[in-house]
Amino acid sequence: MTSTSTNELSQAPGRPAASASQAQGAGRPDNAAGALDVLLSGTALDPVRRWLPGPAGFRLLTHLATRPRTVTRRTTELTGELGRVVTGSSTVDFTRDRRFADPAWAGNPVLRRITQAYLAAGRAAEQLVDDAQLDYRSEQRVRFLVDNAVHALAPSNSPVLNPAAVKAAIDTGGASYGRGLRNLVRDLRSQPRIPAMVDPTVYRVGENLAVSLGAVVLRTGYFELIQYRPTTPAVREVPVLLAPPTINKYYVVDLAPGRSLVEHLVNAGHQVFVISWRNPGAEHADWGLDGYVAAVIEALDAARQISAIDRAVLMGFCSGGILASMAAAHLAVTGRDDQLAGLALAVTVLDQARAGFASAALDPRLARAATAASRRRGYLDGRALAEIFAWLRPGDLIWNYWVNNYLLGKQPPAFDLLHWNADTTRMTAALHRDFLQLAAGNALVTPGKATALGTPVDLSAVKTDAYVIAGIADHLTLWESCYRTTQLLGGESRFILSTSGHIAAIINPPGNPKASFRTSDHNPEDPQQWLGGATLQPGTWWTDYTAWLAERCGDEKPARNELGDPAHPPLADAPGCYVLQT
């Protein structure tokens, strides 16, 4: 359940981190619900209601009304700055803002003044939100709306002000605007009703995406299990099973040659298995958490049997990480914890407290409405979810493509990661309901508050070593929230903080000279204390992870050319058929 942008592939500065008091609010129900699960509830709202400030807007006005001096000061500051803009003496700098990279923004005196006035007004609006000193939920809600309004009003979004758009129209005799209008009509015809982020004609799964060699060795109603062909003479004894998200397709871990985690692990001598989830329909409405946790355990058992060993490493991604954690807890409670040689969790939030805007947006009314909406249809449509994800990063995921597609009349670029991002799947109504219930009660934090397959979930009972990955610029699963997993699991955890966003924290191959990550030998309770003592390491966590795996995946043994075993014969070549379902 993810969304990303091209920006996330480069280094990005960290967001303001949660305070210690915020971290301590983890167990309080009023602060519960993380971004991943709360956004599942946003699909219940129609587009108009989604943008109404509601009680948060009323609180903003009342709080500012009790601070007249603050409002007067901000108004005076803005008026003074606008006066300097008019006289040409303003020092508002926009040279590093990519929206205004065209030289005409600075060279044309009218455009320069418009841009400086826009930036000054936007800054004043954000400062007023700070000055209001709202409660956490209201502040996050208002900030989301203000951020979207500020991005929407950017002069770069105007077809008559954007100098690149005007130049393109002159050069093409207006044809660029005509192409842009056709692109707009195309995008409005179906969900998600946002600018297209990628040309859908460039990529084909099995041809230039998800091309690592392997075979489907198990097919159930829930999933296909793919085993990948070894590329080294010897392999580690203990296999690695990857559990991808449940709202997008599995090939985020096998994106393209040179950008595939599967390829990287196989080339490092690991036996690799991946779950490819079925794209469910209305007839699968009753598939809930128990069914998906059981599916993870079934895939784990098959990987162990095919590898002829009694243990395996389990790695989960985003919502797949929640399932993997609950499966690990079930194994621990039932006395099968020795079947796990390690647990890895990438961009996964288990303690879903104070996780940004989305964690402030969930309330019981909204959760009930969302559950009822998916129950009527039988599933949650991933396209509707993609729309909400995009509005969390409007600058990168909405207005950037608005300018490219509509003002310039261009097709979106060919980018494999964005193709995967747009290749959404559905989520069953029951799984949607169960994720919302976990979120509303922050149930995984308290031992026994949630159950899996009839057993209480106690994450502290999971004693196996854990490898936890987060992205410092992640807007969906905040790194501080991911970090708190180290305080929940009962084994030794290695926490990795990548200099990237939500998906770039996964797609992080070696070779990028700007890549780096932070790590530490100690995991104090406060994530800020961890950050202060962490060491910046050059390179990618992929290399660090293979070293971590090598210590836990046993000795090497000769690689087998045959895939599967007599009980799990190859059924089809990778990528299988479930990934092709629409």
N, C-alpha and C positions, 0 to 999 in steps of 0.2 A: 504494500500500500504506500505508494510512493509517488513523488513528483520531483522533478529536478530541472536544472537549467544548465546552459553551457558554462556559465560562470563557475559552477561547482567543480569543474575539472581543474581549476587553478587554485592556488593558495588564496585563502580568504581570511580576513581578520576575525577574531572571535567576537561573539555577541556579549553584552554585559551578562556576567554570570549571576546565578542565583545566590542570594545571601545565605548565611548560615541559618538565619531564622526561617527562610523559605524552605531550606532543606529539612528543617525540623518539623515543618508542617506536613510531612509526607503522609503520616498516618491519619490525618484528620479528614473525615468524610467531606467536609465543606470545601476542602482544597483538592479533592480527588479528581481523577480522570485526566489522562494524558492525551496529547494531540492526536495520536494515531486513532484511538477509539472515539474520542469526542467528535472528530470530523465525520465519523460514520453517522452521527446524528444529524449533521448539517444538511444531509440530502433530504430530510423531511420537510425542510422549509422551502417555500416558493421563493424565486429570486427577489421579489419585492420585500418580503418579510426579512430576508437574510440581511438586508442593508439597513433596517430600521434600528436605531440605537437602543430603543426600549428604555427600561429603568436606568441603564447606565448613562444614557444621555441626560436624563433628568438629574441624576446625581452630579454629573459634571457641571450643569448650570447652577445647581444649588450650592455646590462647593465654591465655585467661582464667585457667586453672589456674596458669599461671606468673606471674600478676599478682595474688596474693591481696590485697595492700594496696589495689589499685585496686578490686577487687570489693567489699571491705569498705567502702571509702569510699563507693562508689555505693549500697550497701545502707543504710549509715547515713544518707546524704542522703535516700534515698527514705523510709526509716522516719520520719525527722524531718518530712519534708513531709507524709506521711500523718497524722502526729500533729497537725500544724497544721490539716489538712483536717478532722479529727474535731472539734477545738476551735473551728473556725470562724475561725481566724486566718490561713489560707492566703492567699497573694497570687497564686496561679496565676490568670491572666487568660484568659478565653475569649470576651470580648466581640466580638472580631473574627473568631471562628470561625463561619462561616455555619451549620454543623451545629447550633449552640446559639444561634441567633438568637431563638428564641421566648423571651419574657420569663420564662416559668416556669422555665427552666434556672437563671437567676440568682435569681429570686424565691422559689422553693421551696427551703428549706434542705437537704432530702434530695437533690434533684436537683443542687443546686449542689455538694454534697460528692461525690456520685458522679462528676460531670463533672471536678472538680478532681483527684480520685484517679486517674481514667482518664488524664488528661493528664500527670500527674506520673509514672505508671508507664510510659506510652509514651515520655516523654522519657528516662527512665532506661534503657529498653531500647535506644534509639538511641545513647545515650552509651556503653553497654557495647560496642556494635559498633565505635564509634570507638576505644575503649580497647584493643580486642583487637589493633589494628594488623595486620590480615590483609593478605595479598597482594591485588592488584587484583581478580583473578577471584573469590576467595572472599569478599572484602568486598562486591562487587556482588551476588553471589548471596544472601548472608545479609541484606543490606540490603533486597533485594527482598522476601524472605519476612517480615522484621520489619515492613516498611512495610505489607504486606498484612494481617498479623495485627493490627497496631495499628488500622488502619482498620476491620477486621471487628468488633473488640471495642468499638467506639464505642457508648456508651449510646443515642445517637440512632438506632441500628439496631434497638433493641428495641421491640416492639409494646406492651409494658407500661410502658416508661419514657419514650418519646418523647411529650411533652405534646401535640403537634399531632395525633399518631395517636390518643391516648386521647380527645381532644376530638372528633375526627371520628367516632370510634366511638360516643360518647355522643350526638352530634347526629343520627346516622343510625340509631341503634338497632342498631349492630353491622354495618350493611350495608357500611360502608367496608372492614371486614376481610373480608367475603365477596367483595367485588369484588377486593380485593387477592389473595385466594386464587385466584380465577379467573385473574387476570393471571399469577400465579406458575405455575400449571399450564400456561397457554398458552406461556409462555416456555421451560418445560422440555421441551416436546414436540419441539423441533427446534433445531439449531444456528443461531447461537451461543447456548449456554445461559446467557445473562446477561439482566438486565433490559432490556426494550425501551427504546430511547432516543428513539423518535419514533413518532407515530401514522402507520401506513403508508397510511392512507386519504386523507390530505390532498393529497398531491402526485402529479402525473402528468408524466412526461417528455414534452416536446412541448406540454404545456398550460400549466403554470406553472413548469416547470423546462426548461432548454435550449431557450429560445424565440427566440434570435437567428435572424434570417432568413438562410437559405443553402441550399446543395444539396450532395448527395453527387456528387462529380465523378470519383471513382475507387473501385472496390470490388475488393479482392483477397481471398484466403482469410484473410489476417491482419487486414485493417483496411478501414474506409471512410475516404476523405478528404473532409472537409467544407470547402467554400469559402463564406465569409460574404459577404453582399451589402453593398456599400459604402453608407454613409449620408452621405457628404460628396461634394461635386462633384468634388473631386480626391483622389487617393490617392498615397502614396509608391510609387516604382517597385519597390522591393525588398520581397517578401512576407515574412511571419512565419509559420513553421510551429510549432505547438505539439504536443509529444509527451507525452501524459498518462501517469499510472502504469499499470502492467499488471495490477493487482489490483483496481482500482476503475474505474468508468466515466468517460468523458471529461468529463462535464458539470460537473466541479469547476471548469473554466475558463469555463463558461457556465451559472452556477448559476441566477440569476434576474435580472430587470431591476433595474438599480442595483447588482447584486452580481456582475456578470459581467465577467471580464477580457476576454473576446472582445468584448463590447459596448464596453468602454472603449477597446480598441485600434482597433476599427472607427470609433468616433466621433472618434478622434484622427487619422483619415485613413490607417490602415494596411490593407494587404491581408492578411487573416488566413485561415489554413488550420489545421485541427485533425485529428489522427489519432483516429479512434474504433476502438479495438481490438475485435476479435471476442471473444466469450466462448467460450473453447475447451472442447471436450469430450474424452472419452477417446480419440476417433479422432485427436486432434491431439497426442498424447503426445510425438511426436518433434520438435515445434517447439522449437528451442533458441535460444540467443543469436544465432547467425549469422542465423537466419531473421528474427528481430525487428530486428536491426541492418540487414539488407537491406531490411526493410519501411520503416524510417525513411528510408533513402536513396532508396527508390522514391518515397515521399511527397514528399521534398525535390525530387527531379527533376520530379515532376508540378507542384508549386507553382511552380517556376521556369519551366517550359514554359508554363503557363497565364498567368503574369504576363509572359511574353515578355522575360525578363531572365536573365542567366547566374549569378545569386547569390541567396541567401536567408538570413534569420536563422533559426536553429534554437533552440527553447526547450524544455527537458525538465523534467519534474516528478518528483521522487522516483525511483522505479525507471525511469521514462521518461527521467530525466536521465542515468542510467547508460548507457542505450541511445544517447541523443543524443551523449554524450561518446565512446563507442566508435565511433559512426558518423563523428564529426568526426575522430577519430584515423585511421580507415580512409581518409577522403578526403585527409588530409594525407600519409599514407604513399604513396598512389597518385597523388600529384601533382594532386589536385583540390581542394586547400585554398582556392583562389580562389573556389570556389562557395559558400563561407560568408562572409556579410557580418558575422556575429556569432554568438556562442553564449551562450545564457542558461540557467542551471541554478537551479531553485528547490527548496529543501529536499532537496538531493541530496548524498549522501556518496560520494566516490570513494576517499578514504583511510580505510579502515574499521578504524581502530585505536582502542582505548580509547574506545568509543562508549557507555559506560554499562553497565547491567545486562546487556543482551542481548549486548554484545560479550564479556562475561565468561562467557557461558553455553555458547558453542559449543565442542564438542570433537569429535574425529574419529568417536567412537562415535555421538554424537547426529546428526551430519551424515549418516552412513551410514544410520542408522535412518530419518531423514526422507526421504532420497532413495529408499530402498526402499519406504516407505509411499506416496509419490506415484507411483512407478513402477507399483506394483500397481494403483492406481486409474486411472492415466493423467493425473492432474492433482492439484493442490493446491487444496482447497476454500477459497475466500475467507472463508466463514463461520467456519471453524475458526481462521483467522488473526485474524479480528475479535475472537474471544474472547480470544486471547492479548494483542492490543493493549490491550483494555479493562483487563486486570489490571495493566498497566503504570501506569495512572492510576486505582487503585481508588476513590479518594475521589470523583472527577469522573464516572467512567464506569461504576461499579458501584453503590456505596452511595448515591449521590445519587438514582439511579433506583429502588433498592430501597425507599427511604423513600417516594418519590412513588407508585410503582406498587403496592407491596404493603402498606405500612403505612397510607397515606392512601387507597388504593384509587382513585387517579386514573389517567387515561390519560396517557402521556407527551406533552409539548408538541409542537406543530407547528413544526418547525424545518427549513428546507430543507437546511442543511449536514449535519445528522444523518441526514436521509433519504438523501442521497448516500452518507454514510458506511456506512449499512446496506445499500446497493445494491451488494453485492460481486460479484465475478466469480471465475472460476477461473484458475489459472496452470498451464500445461502442465508435465508431469513433467520434460521436458528443460530448460525454462527454469528451473524450480525447482532442478534439479541444477546447472546452469551458474552461477546466482547464488550457490549455496552454495560452489561451487569458487572463485569469485572472492573470496568472503568469507574462506574458510579460509586462503587464501594471500595475502590483501591484494594481489591480483595487479595491480591497476591502478596501484599505486605504482611498480612496477619496470618500466621499458621492456622490452617483449618478453615479459614473463611471461604475459600474456594475448594472445589473438589474436582478430581479428574478420575474418570472410570470408577467412581464410587469410593475413592480414597481421598483423604484430606491432602491438600497441597501445602507442603511445608518446605520452602526453598532452602531453609537452613539445614535440612536433612540431606541436601545434595552436596556430598563431600568431595566429589571429583574436582580436579583442577579446572578452572574456567579461564577463557580468553575473551575479553569484552572489548568491543571496538565501537567508537563513536566519532562523529565529525564535529569539529569545533564551530563550523559555520552551518550546522544542521538546523533548519528552521522547523522541522517536523518532529524529530525526536531529539530534544535538546541534550547536549552532552552531559550536563549536570544530572539529568534524569537517568541517562544510561549509566552514569558512574555509580549511582546508588545501588545498582545490581551487585556491586562488590560487597555491599554491606548486608545483602540478603542471602547470598549463597554461603554454604557452610564450608566450602573448600578454599584453596588458595586461588586468588584471582589475579590475573595480569590485565591491567586496564591500558588500552591503547587509545590515544586521542590523535586523530588524523587532522591535518590542516586542510579540511575540505567540507563539503556539504553532505546531504543525506545519501545520495547515490554515489558520489565520488568517493565516499568513505568505503564503498564496496569495490567500485571499479578503480583500482589503484595500482596498476601494474608497474613493475620496475622500468626505469629508463627516463622518467620525468625528473629533470635536474632540480625542479622546484619542490619536489615531493619531500615531505618530512612527517614525523610523528613524535608525540611526546609519550613518555612512559616513566614509571617510577617503581622502585622495589617496595614501596609502602602504600597502603590504601587507607588513609585517615578518613574519619566520618565526613568531614567537610570537603566537598570537591574543590573549593578554592585553596584549601591547604594543600591538597594533592597537586593542583596546578602550580602552586608556588614552589614545590619541591621536585617537580618533574623535570626530566632531561629531554632536550630536543635532539632527536636522532635524524640524520639525513636518510633519505630513501623512503621506501614504502613498507607498510606493515605486512604486506604479502611475504616478503623475505623473512621478517621476524616471525611470522606465523608458521612458515614451513620449518623453521628452526625449533619452535615450540612443539610442533607436531612430531618432529623427529625424536624428541625426548619421550614421547608418550605412545608412539605407534610401533614399538617393538623393533625386533631385528629385521634385517632384509632377508628375502627369500626369492628364488627365481620367479620371474613373472610368467603367468600362464597366458598362452595365446587365446585359449577359449574363454568366452564370457559366460557367466551364469554357472549353473550346475544341473544335475539331473532333475532336481525339484524346481529349478528356476531356469528353464531353457530360454534362449533368446527368442523374443516374439516379433521384434521389428528393429530395424536400425534406428539409432538416435537421429533426430530428436523425438521420435515417436509420433503418435497421432493426437494425444490430448492437447499438446501445445498448439496444434493447428486449428483447434475448435474456436469458433467465433460466437 
